[in-house]
Amino acid sequence: MADWTDKLPEAARAYIAGHRLDEVECIISDLPGIARGKAVPARKFARQSAFHLPDSIFFQTITGDWSEAAASEEGFIERDMILIPDMSTATAAPWTGDWTLQVIHDAHDRDMKPIPYSPRNVLKRVVEMYRKKGWEPVVAPEMEFYLVARNLDPAERIKPMMGRSGRPAAARQAYSLTAVDEFGPVIDDIYDFAEAQGFEIDGITQEGGAGQLEINLRHGDPVLLADEVFYFKRLIREAALRHDCFATFMAKPIAEEPGSAMHIHHSIVDAETGQNIFAGPQGGDTDAFFHFIAGMQNHLPSVIAVLAPYVNSYRRYVRDNAAPINLEWARDNRTTGIRVPISRPEARRVENRLAGMDCNPYLGIAASLAAGYLGLIEERRPKPQYRGDAYDGDEAIPRDLGAALDLFDAAEEMRALLGEEFARVYSIVKRTEYEEFLQVISPWEREHLLLNV
């Protein structure tokens, strides 16, 4: 075993040091961001260079049903993909009963070409577009989520978890350390799991909702950070289950509370000089800085269906409720969809506040970077900086998934950048999900329409 475990990342080596490695989970993200794959004995993993899964995992909806997204000339034959481990992603699975590692894999076809609708490949494609221009994109995601009471009946409303004090988590206590202490045992496990996996948490804060927390990650390579968010969603869920509660990344799990976002901070570094291209020699804003913002204003509408991928996602975009309703930009203003935080010139960055925590981290980051990339290429200027409360402005975000998908389908430049085959599959899967949702009769309809219309 030493011939391959010696090459593992430091945190993975430290985790299994002195122990017999039992199992390796070979995983890949599907379109929703669910970990798909196989668990194999460690000795078998050491002997294999790849494993196989059918490409149909990318054609499934969130309900587990199948869309008609297979290539028309072949039909639904569930062709095997070749999945190659990226050993730099090897990390612990510390919640398991034995000594287990997880390894993210990349999906290829029989000719070893990247599967175009694999989310990690989509993000790699966008990052490569930047690198061809001599740019290195840098991102820093923020993850918001709720800790809620166990919910075993979908007909029941979701309720905040019971805190350490024995009282349900209270809302509107943003940044309260006392509120954070209510979830101390869960947070302790989150920190322990993250340390075992080699992840650095920049901070945990209480957000504005009842039982809502935010974890900030350090900035870095987009693929690396998307991997971490992918892993974090799993470890947070596992930590919650240890304490008789659920962690949910739904965009809007509780009607009366704010939604959960995955804010994405972006900066771009010149590959030759190492300088942030958003700041000039004297620290001022560059043309590239404004072009990037313009790209977000002009092209983010076409990828709202990626940043807000479910019918529930659009319940988050509510006026005066901690989520943007338009694509205005401003400095140090959390009411706008595009925010420029206070920072030193070398750390100047642009924050996309539209993405929901329910989006696939690879696809959300890819779509956000793609909008900025098109702005850099087009070299257009953004609208003037918004002054004041952007909730007083006009709404400029699709209000449902169907409208968002119409914009996505019509966006030729964006589809070409993300990959036309990805765009085709994504749209078919999401429209299938939307049709599935429309077949469900809601409690609101039964309450107000049954006897009144």
GULUMRO-819900 format. One record per residue (C-alpha): residue in three letters; z, x, y; residue number from 1. Coordinates in Angstrom, 3 decimals. Layout:
<rs>
R;residuo;zz;xx;yy;num
R;Ala;Z;X;Y;NUM
...
</rs>
This chain:
<rs>
R;residuo;zz;xx;yy;num
R;Met;0.000;0.000;0.000;1
R;Ala;0.619;2.915;2.354;2
R;Asp;-3.092;3.537;2.874;3
R;Trp;-3.416;0.402;5.022;4
R;Thr;0.109;-0.474;6.170;5
R;Asp;0.409;2.911;7.912;6
R;Lys;-2.364;1.755;10.255;7
R;Leu;-0.666;-1.482;11.242;8
R;Pro;0.506;-2.076;14.832;9
R;Glu;3.941;-0.605;15.499;10
R;Ala;5.765;-3.964;15.551;11
R;Ala;4.265;-4.989;12.201;12
R;Arg;5.226;-1.665;10.623;13
R;Ala;8.756;-1.984;11.964;14
R;Tyr;9.054;-5.528;10.612;15
R;Ile;8.209;-4.611;7.034;16
R;Ala;9.930;-1.200;7.043;17
R;Gly;12.246;-0.959;4.066;18
R;His;10.976;-4.220;2.588;19
R;Arg;8.401;-5.203;0.027;20
R;Leu;5.542;-7.016;1.774;21
R;Asp;4.954;-10.207;-0.179;22
R;Glu;2.111;-12.039;1.506;23
R;Val;-0.595;-11.820;4.165;24
R;Glu;-1.829;-14.921;5.982;25
R;Cys;-5.532;-14.553;6.800;26
R;Ile;-6.080;-16.877;9.754;27
R;Ile;-8.683;-17.996;12.244;28
R;Ser;-8.601;-20.510;15.088;29
R;Asp;-10.617;-23.703;14.747;30
R;Leu;-11.852;-25.673;17.785;31
R;Pro;-8.485;-27.363;18.521;32
R;Gly;-6.670;-24.019;18.074;33
R;Ile;-5.138;-24.838;14.675;34
R;Ala;-4.626;-21.807;12.433;35
R;Arg;-6.922;-22.152;9.426;36
R;Gly;-7.159;-19.701;6.557;37
R;Lys;-5.588;-18.509;3.332;38
R;Ala;-2.320;-16.933;2.293;39
R;Val;-2.875;-14.151;-0.240;40
R;Pro;-0.551;-11.758;-2.075;41
R;Ala;-0.226;-8.495;-0.183;42
R;Arg;-1.646;-6.480;-3.077;43
R;Lys;-4.769;-8.635;-3.149;44
R;Phe;-5.197;-8.320;0.621;45
R;Ala;-5.071;-4.536;0.271;46
R;Arg;-8.055;-4.689;-2.093;47
R;Gln;-10.272;-7.049;-0.095;48
R;Ser;-12.342;-6.299;2.999;49
R;Ala;-13.140;-9.929;3.810;50
R;Phe;-12.582;-13.488;2.678;51
R;His;-14.516;-16.722;2.974;52
R;Leu;-14.061;-20.164;4.507;53
R;Pro;-16.662;-22.900;4.982;54
R;Asp;-18.175;-23.240;8.456;55
R;Ser;-17.241;-26.937;8.314;56
R;Ile;-13.760;-26.081;9.657;57
R;Phe;-15.452;-26.050;13.078;58
R;Phe;-16.964;-29.508;12.564;59
R;Gln;-13.639;-31.312;12.036;60
R;Thr;-12.067;-33.507;14.670;61
R;Ile;-8.378;-33.352;15.546;62
R;Thr;-7.808;-36.319;13.192;63
R;Gly;-9.288;-34.429;10.245;64
R;Asp;-12.484;-36.465;10.122;65
R;Trp;-15.932;-34.877;10.150;66
R;Ser;-18.514;-34.828;12.907;67
R;Glu;-22.269;-34.571;12.388;68
R;Ala;-22.393;-31.078;13.892;69
R;Ala;-23.993;-29.178;11.016;70
R;Ala;-27.414;-27.707;11.819;71
R;Ser;-30.014;-30.418;11.270;72
R;Glu;-32.373;-28.310;9.153;73
R;Glu;-29.605;-27.548;6.632;74
R;Gly;-27.391;-30.592;6.701;75
R;Phe;-23.718;-30.620;5.773;76
R;Ile;-23.671;-27.967;3.039;77
R;Glu;-20.439;-26.188;4.113;78
R;Arg;-21.915;-22.712;4.112;79
R;Asp;-19.363;-19.926;3.634;80
R;Met;-18.528;-17.644;6.536;81
R;Ile;-17.545;-14.011;6.090;82
R;Leu;-14.175;-13.447;7.744;83
R;Ile;-13.314;-9.862;8.667;84
R;Pro;-9.692;-8.942;9.512;85
R;Asp;-8.934;-7.513;12.945;86
R;Met;-6.020;-5.309;11.914;87
R;Ser;-4.971;-4.789;15.538;88
R;Thr;-3.773;-8.417;15.422;89
R;Ala;-1.521;-7.956;12.377;90
R;Thr;1.919;-9.327;13.173;91
R;Ala;5.015;-10.709;11.504;92
R;Ala;5.571;-14.279;10.391;93
R;Pro;9.362;-14.024;10.811;94
R;Trp;10.159;-17.679;10.040;95
R;Thr;8.961;-17.430;6.449;96
R;Gly;11.296;-17.060;3.493;97
R;Asp;9.742;-13.780;2.401;98
R;Trp;8.173;-10.772;4.126;99
R;Thr;4.862;-12.019;5.459;100
R;Leu;2.271;-10.769;7.936;101
R;Gln;-0.402;-12.723;9.790;102
R;Val;-3.828;-11.263;10.575;103
R;Ile;-6.463;-12.891;12.784;104
R;His;-9.998;-12.678;11.415;105
R;Asp;-13.428;-12.763;13.059;106
R;Ala;-16.102;-15.081;11.663;107
R;His;-19.584;-13.831;10.730;108
R;Asp;-22.593;-15.271;8.936;109
R;Arg;-24.300;-13.673;5.935;110
R;Asp;-26.233;-11.325;8.245;111
R;Met;-22.912;-10.260;9.831;112
R;Lys;-23.789;-11.949;13.111;113
R;Pro;-20.860;-13.641;14.918;114
R;Ile;-20.502;-17.342;14.176;115
R;Pro;-21.370;-18.755;17.640;116
R;Tyr;-18.925;-21.682;17.573;117
R;Ser;-15.884;-19.670;16.466;118
R;Pro;-13.593;-19.782;19.539;119
R;Arg;-12.642;-16.095;19.418;120
R;Asn;-16.329;-15.180;19.305;121
R;Val;-17.042;-17.411;22.316;122
R;Leu;-14.422;-15.552;24.355;123
R;Lys;-15.717;-12.177;23.175;124
R;Arg;-19.208;-13.229;24.280;125
R;Val;-18.023;-14.024;27.821;126
R;Val;-15.985;-10.802;28.086;127
R;Glu;-19.049;-8.817;26.988;128
R;Met;-21.066;-10.432;29.820;129
R;Tyr;-18.540;-8.996;32.278;130
R;Arg;-18.650;-5.570;30.664;131
R;Lys;-22.422;-5.422;30.910;132
R;Lys;-21.929;-5.655;34.673;133
R;Gly;-19.333;-2.870;34.678;134
R;Trp;-16.381;-5.245;35.071;135
R;Glu;-13.204;-5.588;33.019;136
R;Pro;-11.698;-9.096;33.252;137
R;Val;-7.897;-9.325;33.242;138
R;Val;-5.956;-12.541;32.629;139
R;Ala;-2.341;-13.679;32.513;140
R;Pro;-1.627;-17.108;30.963;141
R;Glu;1.384;-19.306;31.623;142
R;Met;2.420;-21.672;28.834;143
R;Glu;4.197;-24.952;29.513;144
R;Phe;5.528;-27.095;26.671;145
R;Tyr;8.172;-29.666;25.825;146
R;Leu;11.033;-29.577;23.359;147
R;Val;11.385;-33.161;22.164;148
R;Ala;13.385;-35.136;19.643;149
R;Arg;11.809;-35.416;16.209;150
R;Asn;9.170;-38.132;16.297;151
R;Leu;8.246;-39.433;12.849;152
R;Asp;6.700;-42.738;13.938;153
R;Pro;3.629;-42.503;16.225;154
R;Ala;4.399;-46.010;17.485;155
R;Glu;7.678;-44.750;18.982;156
R;Arg;7.821;-43.206;22.449;157
R;Ile;8.406;-39.471;22.600;158
R;Lys;11.906;-38.641;23.838;159
R;Pro;13.430;-35.402;25.151;160
R;Met;15.455;-33.384;22.655;161
R;Met;19.237;-33.516;22.550;162
R;Gly;20.621;-30.560;24.458;163
R;Arg;23.489;-28.280;23.490;164
R;Ser;25.843;-30.480;25.498;165
R;Gly;25.040;-33.467;23.280;166
R;Arg;23.145;-35.200;26.087;167
R;Pro;19.370;-35.719;26.173;168
R;Ala;17.585;-33.102;28.264;169
R;Ala;17.580;-34.106;31.914;170
R;Ala;14.426;-34.134;34.031;171
R;Arg;13.764;-32.745;37.513;172
R;Gln;15.918;-29.653;37.071;173
R;Ala;13.127;-27.136;37.692;174
R;Tyr;14.244;-23.487;37.516;175
R;Ser;17.774;-24.518;36.532;176
R;Leu;19.462;-21.889;34.361;177
R;Thr;21.936;-24.520;33.212;178
R;Ala;19.022;-26.580;31.941;179
R;Val;17.638;-23.526;30.123;180
R;Asp;21.058;-23.011;28.525;181
R;Glu;20.772;-26.492;26.996;182
R;Phe;18.064;-25.104;24.732;183
R;Gly;19.773;-21.750;24.138;184
R;Pro;19.550;-21.696;20.315;185
R;Val;15.828;-22.539;20.350;186
R;Ile;15.113;-19.988;23.074;187
R;Asp;17.077;-17.337;21.177;188
R;Asp;14.823;-17.859;18.168;189
R;Ile;11.715;-17.772;20.374;190
R;Tyr;12.818;-14.393;21.745;191
R;Asp;13.681;-13.106;18.256;192
R;Phe;10.359;-14.231;16.777;193
R;Ala;8.427;-12.794;19.727;194
R;Glu;10.227;-9.441;19.408;195
R;Ala;9.489;-9.310;15.688;196
R;Gln;5.827;-9.979;16.467;197
R;Gly;5.679;-7.341;19.185;198
R;Phe;5.092;-9.783;22.046;199
R;Glu;6.430;-9.219;25.542;200
R;Ile;7.685;-12.321;27.345;201
R;Asp;7.589;-12.001;31.120;202
R;Gly;10.091;-14.822;31.535;203
R;Ile;11.203;-18.311;30.445;204
R;Thr;11.960;-20.998;33.025;205
R;Gln;12.869;-24.673;33.036;206
R;Glu;9.989;-26.715;34.429;207
R;Gly;10.136;-30.118;36.140;208
R;Gly;10.053;-32.299;33.038;209
R;Ala;12.849;-33.320;30.688;210
R;Gly;12.961;-30.578;28.072;211
R;Gln;9.940;-28.817;29.598;212
R;Leu;9.863;-25.011;29.528;213
R;Glu;7.418;-22.370;30.712;214
R;Ile;6.768;-18.948;29.200;215
R;Asn;4.880;-16.360;31.243;216
R;Leu;2.971;-13.563;29.546;217
R;Arg;2.072;-10.186;30.990;218
R;His;-1.495;-9.630;32.204;219
R;Gly;-4.081;-7.892;30.063;220
R;Asp;-7.266;-8.115;28.017;221
R;Pro;-8.474;-11.726;27.652;222
R;Val;-8.953;-11.600;23.874;223
R;Leu;-5.542;-9.980;23.350;224
R;Leu;-3.824;-12.581;25.542;225
R;Ala;-5.653;-15.466;23.856;226
R;Asp;-4.481;-14.087;20.501;227
R;Glu;-0.918;-14.076;21.809;228
R;Val;-1.089;-17.680;23.054;229
R;Phe;-2.560;-18.680;19.681;230
R;Tyr;0.330;-16.956;17.927;231
R;Phe;2.928;-18.211;20.426;232
R;Lys;2.101;-21.850;19.823;233
R;Arg;2.934;-21.375;16.169;234
R;Leu;6.124;-19.371;16.677;235
R;Ile;7.455;-21.843;19.269;236
R;Arg;6.860;-24.747;16.898;237
R;Glu;8.644;-22.878;14.115;238
R;Ala;11.604;-22.033;16.367;239
R;Ala;11.959;-25.690;17.361;240
R;Leu;11.887;-26.905;13.770;241
R;Arg;14.861;-24.687;13.001;242
R;His;16.898;-26.759;15.449;243
R;Asp;15.889;-30.285;14.486;244
R;Cys;13.409;-30.801;17.299;245
R;Phe;9.674;-30.553;17.906;246
R;Ala;7.785;-28.330;20.332;247
R;Thr;4.741;-30.123;21.699;248
R;Phe;1.799;-28.759;23.658;249
R;Met;0.334;-32.177;24.445;250
R;Ala;-0.905;-32.299;28.012;251
R;Lys;1.149;-35.436;28.757;252
R;Pro;3.650;-36.286;26.010;253
R;Ile;6.047;-38.393;28.118;254
R;Ala;4.639;-40.950;30.555;255
R;Glu;7.321;-40.535;33.218;256
R;Glu;7.314;-36.718;33.184;257
R;Pro;4.896;-34.067;34.460;258
R;Gly;2.199;-32.756;32.152;259
R;Ser;2.026;-29.303;30.575;260
R;Ala;-0.510;-26.760;31.833;261
R;Met;-1.812;-23.397;30.746;262
R;His;-2.318;-21.808;34.155;263
R;Ile;-4.668;-18.821;33.934;264
R;His;-4.460;-15.923;36.402;265
R;His;-7.614;-13.809;36.763;266
R;Ser;-8.447;-10.461;38.283;267
R;Ile;-11.470;-8.224;37.722;268
R;Val;-11.336;-4.428;37.487;269
R;Asp;-14.244;-2.078;38.138;270
R;Ala;-14.700;-0.233;34.830;271
R;Glu;-15.604;3.062;36.543;272
R;Thr;-13.022;3.209;39.320;273
R;Gly;-10.229;1.121;37.810;274
R;Gln;-9.942;-0.754;41.098;275
R;Asn;-9.410;-4.507;41.454;276
R;Ile;-12.711;-5.774;42.870;277
R;Phe;-10.909;-8.614;44.682;278
R;Ala;-9.308;-6.139;47.155;279
R;Gly;-11.122;-3.751;49.516;280
R;Pro;-10.145;-0.177;50.494;281
R;Gln;-7.858;-1.460;53.261;282
R;Gly;-6.414;-4.236;51.103;283
R;Gly;-8.554;-7.035;52.493;284
R;Asp;-10.374;-9.736;50.547;285
R;Thr;-13.774;-8.700;49.205;286
R;Asp;-16.969;-10.697;48.869;287
R;Ala;-16.383;-10.660;45.094;288
R;Phe;-13.037;-12.395;45.632;289
R;Phe;-14.690;-15.265;47.486;290
R;His;-17.646;-15.395;45.085;291
R;Phe;-15.260;-15.772;42.139;292
R;Ile;-13.480;-18.680;43.841;293
R;Ala;-16.830;-20.304;44.641;294
R;Gly;-17.816;-20.002;40.994;295
R;Met;-14.670;-21.859;39.997;296
R;Gln;-15.295;-24.599;42.534;297
R;Asn;-18.931;-24.992;41.510;298
R;His;-18.671;-24.609;37.737;299
R;Leu;-15.184;-25.637;36.559;300
R;Pro;-16.193;-29.341;36.649;301
R;Ser;-18.722;-28.618;33.895;302
R;Val;-16.014;-27.218;31.589;303
R;Ile;-13.227;-29.724;32.236;304
R;Ala;-14.051;-31.026;28.754;305
R;Val;-12.968;-27.613;27.421;306
R;Leu;-9.921;-27.221;29.679;307
R;Ala;-8.876;-30.859;29.057;308
R;Pro;-10.153;-31.499;25.510;309
R;Tyr;-8.456;-34.799;24.556;310
R;Val;-8.119;-38.306;25.933;311
R;Asn;-4.460;-37.558;26.635;312
R;Ser;-5.436;-34.531;28.749;313
R;Tyr;-6.612;-36.704;31.634;314
R;Arg;-3.226;-38.371;31.983;315
R;Arg;-2.012;-35.060;33.412;316
R;Tyr;-4.235;-35.157;36.505;317
R;Val;-1.998;-37.453;38.525;318
R;Arg;-1.648;-37.307;42.301;319
R;Asp;1.666;-35.777;43.441;320
R;Asn;2.727;-34.964;39.880;321
R;Ala;2.465;-31.167;39.456;322
R;Ala;-1.191;-31.080;38.370;323
R;Pro;-4.322;-30.737;40.520;324
R;Ile;-6.650;-33.622;41.309;325
R;Asn;-9.409;-31.526;42.923;326
R;Leu;-10.877;-28.016;43.170;327
R;Glu;-9.608;-27.026;46.596;328
R;Trp;-8.353;-23.463;46.957;329
R;Ala;-5.544;-21.997;49.033;330
R;Arg;-3.083;-19.139;49.191;331
R;Asp;0.415;-19.746;47.798;332
R;Asn;-0.188;-23.495;47.512;333
R;Arg;0.611;-25.188;44.199;334
R;Thr;-1.060;-28.470;45.148;335
R;Thr;-4.551;-26.979;44.862;336
R;Gly;-6.552;-26.582;41.673;337
R;Ile;-7.322;-22.961;42.575;338
R;Arg;-4.401;-20.935;43.896;339
R;Val;-4.174;-17.373;45.199;340
R;Pro;-0.587;-16.206;44.569;341
R;Ile;1.245;-13.795;46.852;342
R;Ser;0.644;-10.281;45.557;343
R;Arg;-0.056;-6.688;46.465;344
R;Pro;-3.777;-5.941;47.029;345
R;Glu;-4.105;-4.104;43.716;346
R;Ala;-2.731;-7.202;41.919;347
R;Arg;-4.771;-9.782;43.838;348
R;Arg;-5.694;-12.587;41.496;349
R;Val;-7.013;-16.129;41.329;350
R;Glu;-5.094;-18.804;39.405;351
R;Asn;-6.835;-21.682;37.658;352
R;Arg;-4.318;-24.551;37.525;353
R;Leu;-6.599;-27.066;35.781;354
R;Ala;-6.309;-25.995;32.149;355
R;Gly;-3.946;-28.046;30.001;356
R;Met;-1.675;-26.492;27.392;357
R;Asp;-3.521;-28.581;24.814;358
R;Cys;-6.693;-26.537;25.198;359
R;Asn;-7.714;-23.869;22.716;360
R;Pro;-6.573;-20.615;24.416;361
R;Tyr;-9.775;-18.750;23.485;362
R;Leu;-11.999;-21.512;24.808;363
R;Gly;-9.882;-22.260;27.880;364
R;Ile;-9.875;-18.623;28.976;365
R;Ala;-13.579;-18.244;28.117;366
R;Ala;-14.547;-21.294;30.176;367
R;Ser;-12.434;-20.208;33.126;368
R;Leu;-13.842;-16.679;33.100;369
R;Ala;-17.369;-18.049;32.694;370
R;Ala;-17.028;-20.124;35.871;371
R;Gly;-15.872;-17.052;37.803;372
R;Tyr;-18.656;-14.926;36.302;373
R;Leu;-21.333;-17.368;37.451;374
R;Gly;-19.798;-17.230;40.915;375
R;Leu;-20.010;-13.427;40.974;376
R;Ile;-23.660;-13.598;39.919;377
R;Glu;-24.622;-16.361;42.359;378
R;Glu;-22.782;-14.740;45.313;379
R;Arg;-22.058;-18.038;47.043;380
R;Arg;-19.167;-18.714;49.407;381
R;Pro;-16.398;-21.181;48.564;382
R;Lys;-15.369;-24.152;50.646;383
R;Pro;-12.949;-23.264;53.464;384
R;Gln;-9.371;-22.680;52.388;385
R;Tyr;-7.478;-25.969;52.177;386
R;Arg;-4.637;-26.385;54.641;387
R;Gly;-1.705;-28.574;53.709;388
R;Asp;-1.090;-30.843;50.726;389
R;Ala;-4.223;-30.983;48.547;390
R;Tyr;-3.008;-34.262;47.045;391
R;Asp;-4.052;-35.790;50.374;392
R;Gly;-7.633;-34.771;49.589;393
R;Asp;-10.220;-36.569;47.509;394
R;Glu;-10.107;-36.552;43.736;395
R;Ala;-12.808;-34.326;42.254;396
R;Ile;-11.970;-34.115;38.547;397
R;Pro;-13.394;-36.360;35.813;398
R;Arg;-10.867;-39.020;34.848;399
R;Asp;-11.826;-39.323;31.181;400
R;Leu;-13.253;-37.261;28.354;401
R;Gly;-16.561;-39.118;28.270;402
R;Ala;-17.357;-38.297;31.906;403
R;Ala;-16.282;-34.677;31.382;404
R;Leu;-18.571;-34.334;28.367;405
R;Asp;-21.498;-35.703;30.381;406
R;Leu;-20.984;-32.880;32.898;407
R;Phe;-20.663;-30.337;30.096;408
R;Asp;-23.880;-31.491;28.427;409
R;Ala;-25.813;-31.248;31.713;410
R;Ala;-24.578;-27.737;32.668;411
R;Glu;-27.424;-25.528;31.468;412
R;Glu;-26.156;-22.251;32.972;413
R;Met;-22.665;-22.721;31.589;414
R;Arg;-23.908;-23.710;28.145;415
R;Ala;-26.130;-20.624;28.032;416
R;Leu;-23.202;-18.397;28.970;417
R;Leu;-20.802;-19.866;26.402;418
R;Gly;-23.569;-20.068;23.808;419
R;Glu;-25.908;-22.988;23.278;420
R;Glu;-24.957;-23.414;19.623;421
R;Phe;-21.261;-23.495;20.520;422
R;Ala;-21.953;-26.044;23.251;423
R;Arg;-23.910;-28.230;20.839;424
R;Val;-21.184;-28.231;18.194;425
R;Tyr;-18.343;-28.653;20.695;426
R;Ser;-19.961;-31.656;22.361;427
R;Ile;-20.665;-33.400;19.048;428
R;Val;-17.111;-32.852;17.779;429
R;Lys;-15.535;-34.062;21.020;430
R;Arg;-17.742;-37.136;21.258;431
R;Thr;-16.834;-37.991;17.673;432
R;Glu;-13.129;-37.715;18.582;433
R;Tyr;-13.675;-39.903;21.636;434
R;Glu;-15.363;-42.572;19.517;435
R;Glu;-12.466;-42.398;17.048;436
R;Phe;-10.016;-42.973;19.899;437
R;Leu;-11.960;-45.969;21.174;438
R;Gln;-11.485;-47.639;17.790;439
R;Val;-7.679;-47.684;18.278;440
R;Ile;-6.040;-50.699;19.932;441
R;Ser;-3.136;-49.557;22.118;442
R;Pro;0.271;-51.237;22.623;443
R;Trp;-0.740;-51.902;26.269;444
R;Glu;-3.728;-53.937;25.129;445
R;Arg;-1.665;-55.942;22.657;446
R;Glu;1.060;-56.587;25.220;447
R;His;-1.106;-57.666;28.163;448
R;Leu;-4.295;-58.999;26.607;449
R;Leu;-3.244;-60.729;23.405;450
R;Leu;-2.137;-64.001;25.075;451
R;Asn;-3.263;-63.587;28.663;452
R;Val;-7.050;-63.296;28.559;453
</rs>
